Amino acid sequence: MRSPNRTPRVSAVHRDLVRDSSLVWLASGVVGVSFGAISVAGGLPVWVPVAMSVLVYAGSAQFSAVGVLLAGGGPFAAAATGLLLNTRTAAFGLAVADLLGPGRAARYLGAHLVTDETVAFALAQPDPGRRRAAFWISGLGLFVVWNLGVLAGALAGGALGDTAAYGLDAAFPAVLVALVLPALREDSRLRRSAVLGAALALALTPVVPAGVPVLLALAGLFPYGREGGGV
């Protein structure tokens, strides 16, 4: 008698998670189109952004790496830039390690799917089972939509013109803000840390390379960890 009741509940949970993560997928696809178009319009062959998106799958780090290449930098400089920007994913991986499931294949695939959005979406769920489902649903969906968007943008090439004119670069940050707003409303300590991190990033943007302010903004979390449980 338990299995007939369990299936609808699981299906309903999955439908809710797909619905909730679909906005992030949409934004990811839009930004993926921008990335593919910028790469090819800048002179890179179609296969470069496509292969990078499948094998590296690093979002903002891909933009930075391609920016280095298009500015005349070598592949080692581009790789170093991407690695620097993605150092944060080491901490993210530890945060979701218990959600990946048993087996080496699941852990390798899960590690490849770790992104800011997927980790935030998974950890926002109320129980371990829902967090695990959220990680895989969000992660796989985001990976597929991102790569389809990159392929479409790369094939379109320069036909889209200046992608910044459409505001495509603002779509992803806007969705991230929407994701974190509920947590900021509920936790005053988190709000203080977010304000401190944003202030650090803004102050350092004129004097450090692109991407570094985001990493240094993580220093805003230190007061959060040092404060007590009360608000």
Accessible surface in RSA format (square Angstrom, percent):
REM  Atomic radii and reference values for relative SASA: ProtOr
REM  Chains: A
REM  Algorithm: Lee & Richards
REM  Probe-radius: 1.40
REM  Slices: 20
REM RES _ NUM      All-atoms   Total-Side   Main-Chain    Non-polar    All polar
REM                ABS   REL    ABS   REL    ABS   REL    ABS   REL    ABS   REL
RES MET A   1   196.08 101.5 155.11 102.7  40.96  97.5 121.42 103.2  74.65  98.9
RES ARG A   2   180.85  75.9 175.90  89.7   4.96  11.8  73.19 100.0 107.66  65.2
RES SER A   3    78.47  66.3  73.04  97.5   5.43  12.5  49.67 105.8  28.80  40.3
RES PRO A   4    86.74  63.2  68.38  62.3  18.36  66.7  78.88  65.1   7.86  48.8
RES ASN A   5    87.06  60.0  82.41  79.6   4.65  11.2  13.96  33.6  73.11  70.7
RES ARG A   6   120.07  50.4 120.07  61.2   0.00   0.0  38.30  52.3  81.77  49.6
RES THR A   7    86.78  61.7  83.10  84.2   3.68   8.8  59.95  80.5  26.83  40.6
RES PRO A   8    76.48  55.7  68.74  62.7   7.74  28.2  74.82  61.8   1.66  10.3
RES ARG A   9   146.62  61.6 141.66  72.2   4.96  11.8  71.04  97.1  75.58  45.8
RES VAL A  10    67.51  44.4  65.55  59.3   1.96   4.7  67.51  58.7   0.00   0.0
RES SER A  11    39.56  33.4  36.09  48.2   3.47   8.0  17.99  38.3  21.57  30.2
RES ALA A  12    35.90  33.0  35.27  54.4   0.64   1.4  35.81  50.4   0.09   0.2
RES VAL A  13    48.92  32.2  48.74  44.1   0.18   0.4  48.86  42.4   0.06   0.2
RES HIS A  14    73.37  40.1  73.18  50.9   0.19   0.5  43.78  45.1  29.59  34.4
RES ARG A  15   154.69  64.9 147.58  75.2   7.11  16.9  72.78  99.5  81.91  49.6
RES ASP A  16    49.18  34.5  49.12  48.9   0.07   0.2   1.41   3.3  47.78  47.6
RES LEU A  17     0.07   0.0   0.07   0.0   0.00   0.0   0.07   0.0   0.00   0.0
RES VAL A  18    63.48  41.8  63.48  57.5   0.00   0.0  63.48  55.2   0.00   0.0
RES ARG A  19   153.61  64.5 141.16  72.0  12.45  29.6  75.98 103.8  77.62  47.0
RES ASP A  20    60.00  42.0  42.00  41.8  18.00  42.6  17.75  41.8  42.25  42.1
RES SER A  21     0.80   0.7   0.77   1.0   0.03   0.1   0.80   1.7   0.00   0.0
RES SER A  22    48.01  40.6  44.10  58.9   3.91   9.0  26.74  57.0  21.27  29.8
RES LEU A  23    98.35  54.8  94.96  67.9   3.38   8.5  98.35  69.1   0.00   0.0
RES VAL A  24     4.73   3.1   4.73   4.3   0.00   0.0   4.73   4.1   0.00   0.0
RES TRP A  25    41.27  16.6  41.27  20.0   0.00   0.0  41.27  22.0   0.00   0.0
RES LEU A  26   116.80  65.0 111.18  79.5   5.62  14.1 116.10  81.5   0.70   1.9
RES ALA A  27     5.77   5.3   2.71   4.2   3.05   6.9   5.56   7.8   0.21   0.6
RES SER A  28     1.15   1.0   1.15   1.5   0.00   0.0   0.00   0.0   1.15   1.6
RES GLY A  29    10.13  12.5   0.00   N/A  10.13  12.5  10.13  27.8   0.00   0.0
RES VAL A  30    46.21  30.4  43.17  39.1   3.05   7.3  45.44  39.5   0.77   2.1
RES VAL A  31     9.89   6.5   9.89   8.9   0.00   0.0   9.89   8.6   0.00   0.0
RES GLY A  32     0.00   0.0   0.00   N/A   0.00   0.0   0.00   0.0   0.00   0.0
RES VAL A  33    39.76  26.2  39.76  36.0   0.00   0.0  39.76  34.5   0.00   0.0
RES SER A  34     2.41   2.0   2.41   3.2   0.00   0.0   0.08   0.2   2.33   3.3
RES PHE A  35     0.61   0.3   0.61   0.4   0.00   0.0   0.61   0.4   0.00   0.0
RES GLY A  36     0.00   0.0   0.00   N/A   0.00   0.0   0.00   0.0   0.00   0.0
RES ALA A  37     1.49   1.4   1.23   1.9   0.26   0.6   1.49   2.1   0.00   0.0
RES ILE A  38    66.01  37.6  60.88  45.4   5.13  12.4  64.60  46.5   1.41   3.8
RES SER A  39     0.00   0.0   0.00   0.0   0.00   0.0   0.00   0.0   0.00   0.0
RES VAL A  40    32.38  21.3  23.69  21.4   8.70  21.0  23.69  20.6   8.70  23.6
RES ALA A  41    63.56  58.4  26.16  40.4  37.40  85.1  33.43  47.1  30.13  79.8
RES GLY A  42    43.58  53.7   0.00   N/A  43.58  53.7  19.51  53.5  24.07  53.9
RES GLY A  43    63.47  78.3   0.00   N/A  63.47  78.3  34.41  94.4  29.06  65.1
RES LEU A  44    31.15  17.3  27.58  19.7   3.56   9.0  27.65  19.4   3.49   9.4
RES PRO A  45    65.58  47.8  53.51  48.8  12.07  43.9  65.54  54.1   0.04   0.2
RES VAL A  46    54.48  35.8  51.12  46.3   3.36   8.1  51.12  44.4   3.36   9.1
RES TRP A  47   170.87  68.6 165.54  80.1   5.33  12.5 153.37  81.8  17.50  28.4
RES VAL A  48    23.70  15.6  22.17  20.1   1.53   3.7  22.69  19.7   1.01   2.7
RES PRO A  49     0.00   0.0   0.00   0.0   0.00   0.0   0.00   0.0   0.00   0.0
RES VAL A  50    39.86  26.2  39.18  35.5   0.67   1.6  39.86  34.6   0.00   0.0
RES ALA A  51    32.33  29.7  26.54  41.0   5.79  13.2  32.12  45.2   0.21   0.6
RES MET A  52    31.49  16.3  26.01  17.2   5.48  13.0  29.29  24.9   2.19   2.9
RES SER A  53     0.11   0.1   0.11   0.1   0.00   0.0   0.11   0.2   0.00   0.0
RES VAL A  54    65.19  42.9  62.66  56.7   2.53   6.1  62.66  54.4   2.53   6.9
RES LEU A  55   134.74  75.0 113.44  81.2  21.30  53.5 115.31  81.0  19.42  52.3
RES VAL A  56    85.68  56.4  70.04  63.4  15.63  37.7  73.95  64.3  11.72  31.8
RES TYR A  57    15.25   7.1   7.32   4.2   7.93  20.6   7.20   5.4   8.05   9.9
RES ALA A  58    10.98  10.1   0.76   1.2  10.21  23.2   7.98  11.2   3.00   7.9
RES GLY A  59    21.02  25.9   0.00   N/A  21.02  25.9  18.13  49.7   2.89   6.5
RES SER A  60    63.66  53.8  51.80  69.1  11.87  27.3  47.37 100.9  16.29  22.8
RES ALA A  61     2.92   2.7   2.18   3.4   0.74   1.7   2.53   3.6   0.39   1.0
RES GLN A  62     1.69   0.9   0.25   0.2   1.45   3.4   1.69   3.6   0.00   0.0
RES PHE A  63    62.27  31.2  53.85  33.4   8.42  21.9  54.53  33.1   7.74  22.2
RES SER A  64    27.60  23.3  16.07  21.4  11.53  26.6  13.94  29.7  13.66  19.1
RES ALA A  65    10.27   9.4  10.27  15.8   0.00   0.0  10.27  14.5   0.00   0.0
RES VAL A  66     2.86   1.9   2.86   2.6   0.00   0.0   2.86   2.5   0.00   0.0
RES GLY A  67    36.71  45.3   0.00   N/A  36.71  45.3  31.41  86.2   5.30  11.9
RES VAL A  68    36.92  24.3  32.69  29.6   4.24  10.2  36.04  31.3   0.88   2.4
RES LEU A  69    48.10  26.8  33.25  23.8  14.85  37.3  33.27  23.4  14.82  39.9
RES LEU A  70    67.28  37.5  32.93  23.6  34.35  86.4  36.28  25.5  31.00  83.4
RES ALA A  71    91.46  84.1  46.83  72.3  44.63 101.5  59.73  84.1  31.73  84.1
RES GLY A  72    68.81  84.9   0.00   N/A  68.81  84.9  36.55 100.3  32.26  72.2
RES GLY A  73    29.38  36.2   0.00   N/A  29.38  36.2  19.64  53.9   9.74  21.8
RES GLY A  74    34.32  42.3   0.00   N/A  34.32  42.3  25.60  70.2   8.72  19.5
RES PRO A  75    98.22  71.6  92.57  84.4   5.65  20.6  94.34  77.9   3.88  24.1
RES PHE A  76   180.51  90.3 175.43 108.7   5.08  13.2 176.59 107.1   3.91  11.2
RES ALA A  77    49.87  45.8  38.24  59.0  11.63  26.5  46.34  65.3   3.53   9.3
RES ALA A  78     5.47   5.0   5.43   8.4   0.04   0.1   5.43   7.6   0.04   0.1
RES ALA A  79    55.71  51.2  43.25  66.7  12.47  28.4  54.12  76.2   1.59   4.2
RES ALA A  80    58.02  53.3  49.37  76.2   8.65  19.7  53.32  75.1   4.71  12.5
RES THR A  81    34.65  24.6  30.14  30.6   4.51  10.7  18.76  25.2  15.89  24.0
RES GLY A  82    12.13  15.0   0.00   N/A  12.13  15.0  11.52  31.6   0.61   1.4
RES LEU A  83   130.82  72.9 126.82  90.7   4.00  10.1 127.24  89.4   3.58   9.6
RES LEU A  84    86.81  48.3  83.05  59.4   3.76   9.5  86.29  60.6   0.52   1.4
RES LEU A  85    10.13   5.6  10.01   7.2   0.12   0.3  10.01   7.0   0.12   0.3
RES ASN A  86    36.40  25.1  32.03  31.0   4.37  10.5   9.50  22.9  26.90  26.0
RES THR A  87    77.67  55.2  62.48  63.3  15.19  36.2  61.65  82.8  16.03  24.2
RES ARG A  88    34.98  14.7  27.27  13.9   7.71  18.3  15.99  21.9  18.99  11.5
RES THR A  89    37.47  26.7  33.06  33.5   4.41  10.5  14.72  19.8  22.75  34.4
RES ALA A  90    71.62  65.8  55.75  86.0  15.87  36.1  67.91  95.6   3.71   9.8
RES ALA A  91    63.88  58.7  55.54  85.7   8.34  19.0  58.45  82.3   5.44  14.4
RES PHE A  92    47.70  23.9  47.46  29.4   0.24   0.6  47.70  28.9   0.00   0.0
RES GLY A  93    24.33  30.0   0.00   N/A  24.33  30.0  21.09  57.9   3.24   7.3
RES LEU A  94   147.85  82.3 129.02  92.3  18.83  47.3 129.68  91.1  18.17  48.9
RES ALA A  95    47.91  44.1  23.35  36.0  24.56  55.9  35.28  49.7  12.63  33.5
RES VAL A  96     0.10   0.1   0.10   0.1   0.00   0.0   0.10   0.1   0.00   0.0
RES ALA A  97    34.52  31.7  34.26  52.9   0.26   0.6  34.51  48.6   0.02   0.0
RES ASP A  98   102.63  71.9  86.76  86.4  15.87  37.5  47.63 112.1  55.00  54.9
RES LEU A  99     3.34   1.9   3.34   2.4   0.00   0.0   3.34   2.3   0.00   0.0
RES LEU A 100    14.05   7.8  11.13   8.0   2.93   7.4  11.13   7.8   2.93   7.9
RES GLY A 101    16.73  20.6   0.00   N/A  16.73  20.6  15.77  43.3   0.96   2.2
RES PRO A 102   129.32  94.2 109.89 100.2  19.43  70.6 118.11  97.5  11.21  69.7
RES GLY A 103    47.02  58.0   0.00   N/A  47.02  58.0  36.87 101.2  10.15  22.7
RES ARG A 104   182.67  76.7 169.07  86.2  13.59  32.4  49.81  68.1 132.86  80.5
RES ALA A 105    80.49  74.0  68.87 106.3  11.62  26.4  74.49 104.9   6.00  15.9
RES ALA A 106    29.85  27.4  22.20  34.3   7.64  17.4  27.81  39.2   2.04   5.4
RES ARG A 107   110.35  46.3 108.48  55.3   1.87   4.4  41.98  57.4  68.37  41.4
RES TYR A 108   152.54  71.2 145.20  82.6   7.34  19.1 107.64  80.9  44.90  55.4
RES LEU A 109    84.37  47.0  79.47  56.9   4.90  12.3  83.86  58.9   0.51   1.4
RES GLY A 110     0.00   0.0   0.00   N/A   0.00   0.0   0.00   0.0   0.00   0.0
RES ALA A 111    61.78  56.8  45.83  70.7  15.95  36.3  47.34  66.7  14.44  38.2
RES HIS A 112    59.33  32.4  48.29  33.6  11.03  28.2  34.23  35.3  25.09  29.2
RES LEU A 113     0.66   0.4   0.66   0.5   0.00   0.0   0.66   0.5   0.00   0.0
RES VAL A 114    15.06   9.9   5.87   5.3   9.19  22.2   5.87   5.1   9.19  24.9
RES THR A 115    19.23  13.7  17.02  17.3   2.20   5.3  19.23  25.8   0.00   0.0
RES ASP A 116    42.55  29.8  38.69  38.5   3.86   9.1  12.80  30.1  29.76  29.7
RES GLU A 117    12.45   7.1  11.96   9.0   0.50   1.2   0.70   1.4  11.75   9.6
RES THR A 118     0.00   0.0   0.00   0.0   0.00   0.0   0.00   0.0   0.00   0.0
RES VAL A 119     7.43   4.9   7.43   6.7   0.00   0.0   7.43   6.5   0.00   0.0
RES ALA A 120    44.29  40.7  30.53  47.1  13.76  31.3  39.11  55.1   5.18  13.7
RES PHE A 121    16.68   8.3  14.41   8.9   2.27   5.9  16.67  10.1   0.01   0.0
RES ALA A 122     0.00   0.0   0.00   0.0   0.00   0.0   0.00   0.0   0.00   0.0
RES LEU A 123    81.76  45.5  60.84  43.5  20.92  52.6  61.21  43.0  20.54  55.3
RES ALA A 124    80.13  73.7  41.66  64.3  38.48  87.5  53.18  74.9  26.96  71.4
RES GLN A 125    20.25  11.3  15.43  11.3   4.82  11.5   0.17   0.4  20.09  15.2
RES PRO A 126   107.70  78.5  70.30  64.1  37.40 136.0  81.51  67.3  26.19 162.8
RES ASP A 127    62.89  44.1  62.58  62.3   0.30   0.7  30.99  72.9  31.90  31.8
RES PRO A 128    80.25  58.5  80.25  73.2   0.00   0.0  80.25  66.3   0.00   0.0
RES GLY A 129    43.45  53.6   0.00   N/A  43.45  53.6  32.41  88.9  11.04  24.7
RES ARG A 130    50.38  21.2  46.06  23.5   4.32  10.3  14.75  20.2  35.63  21.6
RES ARG A 131    58.86  24.7  58.86  30.0   0.00   0.0   4.09   5.6  54.76  33.2
RES ARG A 132    95.55  40.1  95.55  48.7   0.00   0.0  37.88  51.8  57.67  35.0
RES ALA A 133    20.37  18.7  11.98  18.5   8.39  19.1  19.97  28.1   0.40   1.1
RES ALA A 134     0.00   0.0   0.00   0.0   0.00   0.0   0.00   0.0   0.00   0.0
RES PHE A 135     0.00   0.0   0.00   0.0   0.00   0.0   0.00   0.0   0.00   0.0
RES TRP A 136    48.01  19.3  47.94  23.2   0.07   0.2  42.49  22.7   5.53   9.0
RES ILE A 137    34.98  19.9  27.71  20.6   7.27  17.5  33.28  24.0   1.70   4.6
RES SER A 138     1.89   1.6   1.89   2.5   0.00   0.0   0.00   0.0   1.89   2.6
RES GLY A 139     0.00   0.0   0.00   N/A   0.00   0.0   0.00   0.0   0.00   0.0
RES LEU A 140    79.86  44.5  79.64  57.0   0.22   0.5  79.81  56.0   0.05   0.1
RES GLY A 141    13.99  17.3   0.00   N/A  13.99  17.3  12.96  35.6   1.03   2.3
RES LEU A 142     4.01   2.2   4.01   2.9   0.00   0.0   4.01   2.8   0.00   0.0
RES PHE A 143    44.06  22.0  44.06  27.3   0.00   0.0  44.06  26.7   0.00   0.0
RES VAL A 144    79.67  52.4  76.36  69.1   3.31   8.0  79.34  68.9   0.33   0.9
RES VAL A 145    41.99  27.6  41.49  37.6   0.50   1.2  41.59  36.1   0.40   1.1
RES TRP A 146     7.10   2.8   7.10   3.4   0.00   0.0   7.10   3.8   0.00   0.0
RES ASN A 147    23.19  16.0  18.63  18.0   4.55  11.0  18.35  44.2   4.84   4.7
RES LEU A 148   109.62  61.1 104.91  75.1   4.71  11.9 105.38  74.0   4.24  11.4
RES GLY A 149     6.80   8.4   0.00   N/A   6.80   8.4   6.15  16.9   0.65   1.4
RES VAL A 150     0.41   0.3   0.41   0.4   0.00   0.0   0.41   0.4   0.00   0.0
RES LEU A 151    70.97  39.5  70.92  50.7   0.05   0.1  70.92  49.8   0.05   0.1
RES ALA A 152    53.49  49.2  42.44  65.5  11.05  25.1  48.57  68.4   4.92  13.0
RES GLY A 153     0.04   0.1   0.00   N/A   0.04   0.1   0.04   0.1   0.00   0.0
RES ALA A 154     1.05   1.0   0.00   0.0   1.05   2.4   0.00   0.0   1.05   2.8
RES LEU A 155   123.15  68.6  92.76  66.4  30.39  76.4  94.20  66.2  28.95  77.9
RES ALA A 156    39.03  35.9  19.72  30.4  19.31  43.9  30.15  42.5   8.88  23.5
RES GLY A 157     6.56   8.1   0.00   N/A   6.56   8.1   5.72  15.7   0.83   1.9
RES GLY A 158    49.91  61.5   0.00   N/A  49.91  61.5  24.04  66.0  25.87  57.9
RES ALA A 159    94.55  86.9  48.18  74.4  46.36 105.5  61.67  86.8  32.88  87.1
RES LEU A 160    54.71  30.5  51.90  37.1   2.82   7.1  53.73  37.7   0.99   2.7
RES GLY A 161    46.93  57.9   0.00   N/A  46.93  57.9  36.27  99.5  10.66  23.9
RES ASP A 162    98.48  69.0  80.38  80.0  18.10  42.8  39.39  92.7  59.10  58.9
RES THR A 163     6.64   4.7   5.01   5.1   1.63   3.9   1.58   2.1   5.06   7.6
RES ALA A 164    60.25  55.4  44.28  68.3  15.97  36.3  46.36  65.3  13.89  36.8
RES ALA A 165    82.74  76.1  39.83  61.5  42.91  97.6  52.14  73.4  30.59  81.0
RES TYR A 166   139.16  65.0 106.52  60.6  32.64  84.9  81.01  60.9  58.15  71.7
RES GLY A 167    34.18  42.2   0.00   N/A  34.18  42.2  25.06  68.8   9.13  20.4
RES LEU A 168    32.12  17.9  31.53  22.6   0.60   1.5  32.12  22.6   0.00   0.0
RES ASP A 169    91.39  64.0  75.24  74.9  16.15  38.2  35.55  83.7  55.84  55.7
RES ALA A 170    57.70  53.1  52.57  81.1   5.13  11.7  56.34  79.3   1.36   3.6
RES ALA A 171    28.01  25.8  18.18  28.1   9.83  22.4  27.48  38.7   0.52   1.4
RES PHE A 172    34.88  17.4  34.88  21.6   0.00   0.0  34.88  21.1   0.00   0.0
RES PRO A 173    69.70  50.8  67.70  61.7   2.00   7.3  69.49  57.4   0.21   1.3
RES ALA A 174    62.28  57.3  47.83  73.8  14.44  32.9  55.59  78.3   6.68  17.7
RES VAL A 175    14.56   9.6  13.09  11.8   1.47   3.5  14.55  12.6   0.01   0.0
RES LEU A 176    57.51  32.0  57.10  40.8   0.41   1.0  57.38  40.3   0.13   0.3
RES VAL A 177    82.11  54.0  81.50  73.8   0.60   1.5  82.04  71.3   0.07   0.2
RES ALA A 178    51.08  47.0  37.98  58.6  13.10  29.8  39.96  56.3  11.12  29.5
RES LEU A 179    53.75  29.9  33.96  24.3  19.79  49.7  36.43  25.6  17.32  46.6
RES VAL A 180    66.26  43.6  64.34  58.2   1.92   4.6  66.26  57.6   0.00   0.0
RES LEU A 181    76.91  42.8  76.91  55.0   0.00   0.0  76.91  54.0   0.00   0.0
RES PRO A 182    58.62  42.7  57.73  52.6   0.89   3.2  58.54  48.3   0.08   0.5
RES ALA A 183    44.70  41.1  37.82  58.4   6.89  15.7  43.11  60.7   1.60   4.2
RES LEU A 184    35.28  19.6  35.28  25.2   0.00   0.0  35.28  24.8   0.00   0.0
RES ARG A 185   164.40  69.0 140.37  71.6  24.03  57.2  68.34  93.4  96.06  58.2
RES GLU A 186   148.23  85.1 112.50  85.1  35.72  85.1  45.56  88.1 102.67  83.8
RES ASP A 187    29.34  20.5  28.27  28.1   1.06   2.5  14.03  33.0  15.31  15.3
RES SER A 188    24.21  20.5  21.99  29.3   2.22   5.1  20.27  43.2   3.95   5.5
RES ARG A 189    31.37  13.2  30.87  15.7   0.50   1.2   0.00   0.0  31.37  19.0
RES LEU A 190    45.27  25.2  45.27  32.4   0.00   0.0  45.27  31.8   0.00   0.0
RES ARG A 191    98.95  41.5  98.03  50.0   0.91   2.2  41.99  57.4  56.96  34.5
RES ARG A 192   118.46  49.7 109.53  55.8   8.93  21.3  73.84 100.9  44.61  27.0
RES SER A 193     5.95   5.0   2.15   2.9   3.81   8.8   1.86   4.0   4.09   5.7
RES ALA A 194    43.36  39.9  26.29  40.6  17.06  38.8  38.56  54.3   4.79  12.7
RES VAL A 195   104.70  68.9 100.75  91.2   3.95   9.5 103.93  90.3   0.77   2.1
RES LEU A 196    72.59  40.4  69.78  49.9   2.80   7.0  72.32  50.8   0.27   0.7
RES GLY A 197     5.68   7.0   0.00   N/A   5.68   7.0   5.68  15.6   0.00   0.0
RES ALA A 198    53.43  49.1  44.24  68.3   9.18  20.9  51.11  72.0   2.31   6.1
RES ALA A 199    52.71  48.5  43.38  66.9   9.33  21.2  48.82  68.8   3.88  10.3
RES LEU A 200    56.26  31.3  55.62  39.8   0.64   1.6  56.19  39.5   0.07   0.2
RES ALA A 201    20.73  19.1  20.67  31.9   0.06   0.1  20.73  29.2   0.00   0.0
RES LEU A 202   137.50  76.6 126.72  90.7  10.77  27.1 127.00  89.2  10.49  28.2
RES ALA A 203    72.08  66.3  45.45  70.1  26.63  60.6  57.47  80.9  14.60  38.7
RES LEU A 204    49.48  27.6  49.48  35.4   0.00   0.0  49.48  34.7   0.00   0.0
RES THR A 205    79.16  56.3  69.67  70.6   9.49  22.6  59.97  80.6  19.19  29.0
RES PRO A 206   109.08  79.5  67.01  61.1  42.07 152.9  77.81  64.2  31.27 194.4
RES VAL A 207   112.42  74.0  76.43  69.2  35.99  86.7  85.02  73.9  27.40  74.3
RES VAL A 208    39.13  25.7  25.37  23.0  13.76  33.2  28.27  24.6  10.86  29.5
RES PRO A 209    97.01  70.7  84.71  77.2  12.30  44.7  96.37  79.6   0.64   4.0
RES ALA A 210    89.83  82.6  65.03 100.4  24.81  56.4  74.22 104.5  15.62  41.4
RES GLY A 211    19.02  23.5   0.00   N/A  19.02  23.5  10.37  28.5   8.65  19.4
RES VAL A 212    23.84  15.7  23.84  21.6   0.00   0.0  23.84  20.7   0.00   0.0
RES PRO A 213    11.34   8.3  11.34  10.3   0.00   0.0  11.34   9.4   0.00   0.0
RES VAL A 214    94.19  62.0  91.36  82.7   2.83   6.8  92.69  80.5   1.50   4.1
RES LEU A 215    26.45  14.7  19.35  13.8   7.09  17.8  19.64  13.8   6.81  18.3
RES LEU A 216    77.40  43.1  72.94  52.2   4.46  11.2  76.29  53.6   1.10   3.0
RES ALA A 217    21.75  20.0  16.69  25.8   5.06  11.5  16.97  23.9   4.78  12.7
RES LEU A 218    81.88  45.6  76.93  55.0   4.94  12.4  78.33  55.0   3.54   9.5
RES ALA A 219    40.13  36.9  33.78  52.1   6.35  14.4  34.57  48.7   5.56  14.7
RES GLY A 220     0.89   1.1   0.00   N/A   0.89   1.1   0.89   2.4   0.00   0.0
RES LEU A 221    91.66  51.0  87.14  62.3   4.52  11.4  87.24  61.3   4.42  11.9
RES PHE A 222   144.18  72.1 139.95  86.7   4.23  11.0 143.37  86.9   0.81   2.3
RES PRO A 223    48.61  35.4  44.97  41.0   3.64  13.2  48.55  40.1   0.06   0.3
RES TYR A 224    65.20  30.4  63.45  36.1   1.75   4.6  39.46  29.7  25.74  31.7
RES GLY A 225    65.04  80.2   0.00   N/A  65.04  80.2  36.53 100.3  28.50  63.8
RES ARG A 226   210.16  88.2 174.08  88.7  36.08  85.9  57.30  78.3 152.86  92.6
RES GLU A 227    64.26  36.9  45.70  34.6  18.57  44.2  35.22  68.1  29.04  23.7
RES GLY A 228    52.84  65.2   0.00   N/A  52.84  65.2  40.19 110.3  12.65  28.3
RES GLY A 229    75.20  92.7   0.00   N/A  75.20  92.7  39.05 107.1  36.15  81.0
RES GLY A 230    56.95  70.2   0.00   N/A  56.95  70.2  40.63 111.5  16.32  36.6
RES VAL A 231   135.35  89.1  82.61  74.8  52.73 127.1  96.91  84.2  38.43 104.2
END  Absolute sums over single chains surface
CHAIN  1 A    12791.6      10275.0       2516.6       9482.5       3309.0
END  Absolute sums over all chains
TOTAL         12791.6      10275.0       2516.6       9482.5       3309.0
